[in-house]
Amino acid sequence: MFKKLIGLIMLILLVFGGFYVYRMHENVKHVMSYEAEVEKTLKAQGLSGDTKLALAIIYTETKGKQVDIMQSSESLNGKTNTFSTEEESIKQGIANLSKVLEYASEKKVDAWTGVQAYNYGRAYVDYIAAHGGKNTIALSKAYSKDVVAPSLGNTTGETYYHLTFDSLFYNQGKLYSNGGNIFYAKEVEWNMLLLDLLNW
């Protein structure tokens, strides 16, 4: 009886695991369908080499399932989801990404600070420049709690659940309400790897 129960549990885990991998693969395929548009936009803006990073940001933000696939309209006009085409989102998203990466380089901080600043805003680059020059989970958490969240009304440290490996490992699966994503750069880094692993 015990062996049958273990066998049933293993089968259920295998089925769910297979479904999860299948779903991730489908999401990767969908995101990769924007590769040509991303490359065209990079070329139009005189940039190169950030195709995979931009695609990983699309995967992290929306998996390509919203019109504003890079969630970039807010960086243009302060409002979310105001674009009417994916191309507009990619154009603004890449322009914004390029600016924060360039600013990170100017301030002599690591590139992942620039990626995290895509989520937090450019001021995060200045914060990291004043605190050692390298993005870390500890610094990102402090910035989320002490700067971003209070600026958007969360002055009590209120949290909500955001269940990812990094959030579970580093912060009991929680983010600060109105505080951006503490683990954004880590998630983008992981999703760059995912795009390679499941792009078949």
Secondary structure as GFF3:
##gff-version 3
##sequence-region A 1 200
A	DSSP	alpha_helix	2	32	.	.	.	ID=ss1
A	DSSP	alpha_helix	35	44	.	.	.	ID=ss2
A	DSSP	alpha_helix	51	61	.	.	.	ID=ss3
A	DSSP	alpha_helix	73	77	.	.	.	ID=ss4
A	DSSP	alpha_helix	86	106	.	.	.	ID=ss5
A	DSSP	alpha_helix	111	120	.	.	.	ID=ss6
A	DSSP	alpha_helix	123	129	.	.	.	ID=ss7
A	DSSP	alpha_helix	137	143	.	.	.	ID=ss8
A	DSSP	pi_helix	144	148	.	.	.	ID=ss9
A	DSSP	alpha_helix	149	151	.	.	.	ID=ss10
A	DSSP	beta_strand	159	161	.	.	.	ID=ss11
A	DSSP	alpha_helix	165	171	.	.	.	ID=ss12
A	DSSP	beta_strand	174	176	.	.	.	ID=ss13
A	DSSP	alpha_helix	184	197	.	.	.	ID=ss14
###
